[in-house]
Structure formats: C-alpha cells, structure tokens
Amino acid sequence: MNKPTDSLILDLVEWVARMPRPYEEVIAALRTSCPRLTIWEDAIDDGFVTRASGAMIMATEEGKALLRKHGRLT
C-alpha cells in the first residue's frame, strides 16, 4: 500500500470490519467524505471488502489481514 488513498481504504475496511454495513450506508458515507476518489472500487478490486448476504458490505479475510498488518485489528 503506497498510494495516497491507502489510508482511506484502511478506514473503510476497518469501519466495515467492526460491523457489516448496508451498501447504501457505505456508498453514502463515501460520497460525503471522498466524492471524487475511487476508494470503494479500489477496496473491492483489491479484495478487502465484499458484498455479502444481500446488500451488506463486510471485510474479507484479506481485508482483516491488511488491518492486522497495520495494527488496526487484533
């Protein structure tokens, strides 16, 4: 992770790792906090978050490993 947006991706993964969030809530939060950045697309493309059981967004095992690597999940 070396891109300027990496900290925002970590924030997103950490947020959904705490509790799965509805897709609409995730997209609304991203539009509000970083409307011109591709944080959502990058997190999906990198395999850190996924849409599970309907419209719920949650962190993947890869996402949780990323958080552990950066000290954001124990």
Secondary structure as UniProt FT lines:
FT   TURN            4..5
FT   HELIX           6..18
FT   STRAND          21..22
FT   HELIX           23..33
FT   TURN            35..36
FT   HELIX           39..45
FT   TURN            46..47
FT   STRAND          49..52
FT   TURN            53..55
FT   STRAND          56..59
FT   HELIX           61..69
FT   TURN            70..71
//
